[in-house]
Amino acid sequence: MRLKVQPGVIGVAIRPIITGATRSLEEIMYDTAQQALLDAGLTIEDTDGIVCACNDQFDGRAISVMMASGPLGGVDRDILSTPSSSEHAFVLGALRVASGNYRTQLVVSWSPTEVSSMSEAQRLGTDPYFHRALPLDELSAHAMQAAALEHAVPGVRNLALAVAAKNRGNGGAGALAAAGKLRWPLTPEMTTEPVTGAVAMVLATEDFIAERGMGNVAWLRGMGWATEAAFLGDRKLATAPALEAAARQAYAAAGIDAGQIDVAEVTDATPYSELLAYEALGLSPRAEWATDIAAGRFGRDGAVPVNLSGGVLTANPVFCTGLIRIAEIANQVRGKAGAHQRAGAKLGIAHAGSGPAMQYQAAVILGNEQGTRA
């Protein structure tokens, strides 16, 4: 896929865990958007449009974008919303910039925890004939995927535990292991309690970036996205074909292969999800998972560190975890990832997976050099 204009990420705000009850959801949106604009050195008046990703069920209201317009600066300004996933907001914002019709875009997503039952809110998003009566929520779907992978790959449980330990170690103290009712074969350390979080990014055209004399840009080198069937019975849960398709699109657009990636962020809703991402992104085939994990390939000092931020197993603002993965890679190639910065990171890949058993899949490659236009 060739883009008319190459977008660059010039501002990022990542707030994976927001605690306390002193700020309303509207204030959280405002604060997050302003942090990203400040990082870019812009104001809302410099933006041509806004793309937000929000979930009506989680927000507890209908048509959440209507409420979001005020705090995000969307009054009398072009604003769109995507309810499917947070990463789709990035895709939409990037395509708008790449079209040449917009010079800048503010992309924002959030995920509150005020809903009385996250499980019930997720269940309402499933089909009313089969999944809703099951009842199916995302944790149940992830557990079924874990069970399918355990059946397909002998000994994979020990690998999943090692992945979980790696990510929790990267994230440090503060990770909230799942409590209450779990779903077999998942254990508390394999998943994380939902938290309130938000994330925002600012994208701009190369001309805008040049005019402003901006440096330290995360250039979009390639991206791809694909969706699997909503009905779990139509899927082979021990594989991730949609992510494989998305990764092929991203690598082809970037003109690179997996061997050139310096750092990765993947959506580890469970460590089994991360293992599937290793394979689908071309980082490690399943026959080599045990060898690569034992060798520390994906650890902090490994050849391709994965989830230096700690991933979802450290902070799980459910709806916006995908966009956070993209934002983390943007910060890595900009050298602004703080304590979990990968030294010398030039190219990074973000995997954003969302929905039941990662129904929605996206792969985004960002680099600190423009390279071949995506």
ABEGO torsion letter per residue (X at the ends): XBBABBBBBABBBBBABBBEAABBAAAAAAAAAAAAAAAAGBBAAABABBBBBBBAAAAGBBGAAAAAAAAAGABGBBBBBBAABAAAAAAAAAAAAAAGABABBBBBBBBBAABABAAAAAAAABBAAAAAAOBBBAAAAAAAAAAAAAAABBGAAAAAAAAAAAAAAAAEBGBBBBBEBBBOABBAAABBBBBBBBBBBBBBBAAAAAAAGBBGBBBBABBBBBBBBABAAABBAABBAAAAAAAAAAAAAAGBBAAABABBBBBBABAAAAAAAAAAAGABBAAAAAAAAAAGAABAABABBBGAAGEAAABBBAAAAAAAAAAAAAAAAAGAAEAABBBGBABBBBBBBBEBGGABBBBBBBBABAEBBX
